[in-house]
Amino acid sequence: MAKIAIDKEKCKGCLLCVSFCSKALIKSNKALNKKGFACVEFIDNGECLGCKVCAVICPECCIEIYK
């Protein structure tokens, strides 16, 4: 299965990736990054398909997919 790496310092908490994840594996996180944004986190439960929709939709390009 695939894994997602999120650069939390680049994330601005727009939650587009959360909306577009078909497996609901990306969730909002309460922890703030250095810029004061509540970033997202990947829930690694082995169900990620590696479809890359989250990486494509991210306006800050802070998501990388590894298979």
N, C-alpha and C positions, 0 to 999 in steps of 0.2 A: 504494500500500500504506500501511498504518497505521504509526504510530510510537508508542512508549511513553515517557513521561517518568516517572521514578521520583524522588521526593523522598528522597534518601538519608539525610537527617537525621531523617526521620520513621520510616524503615524499622527494624523490630526484628528482622529476619532470621528470621521464622517459616517462610518458604519455602512458604507456601500457594500463592502465585502461581506458583512453580516447578512445583509438583505439578499445577496446573490448566491450565497453558499447553499447548494441544494441539500446538503446533509446537516446543515446547522452546526457546523464544527467551529465556527468563529463566533466568539462572544465578546461583548463589551466588558472591559476591565475597569475597575475603580482606581487602579494605580495610575498616577500621572507621570508623564515623561518630563524631561527637562524644560519643555516649552509650555507645560501646564495642561496638555491635552490628555484626556482619558483614552488610552490606546486600546486596541483589541488584542485578544489572545486566541491561540489555536488549541482546541480540545483534541488531543491525539488519542482517539479510541480505536484506531485502525480502520476506520470507514472512509477516509479521504480517497476519492477517486483520482485525484490529480488532474481535474478538468481544467484548471488554470483560470477559471472565470474570475475568481477573487483577485488574482494578480493582474488580469487585464483591466478590470473595472477600477482598480485602485488609482486615484489621481496623483498620489505621491510616490507611486512605484516602490512601495516598501514591503511587498510580499514576493517571496521566492518559493517555488515549488520544487521539491526533490522527490524523485521516484526511486 
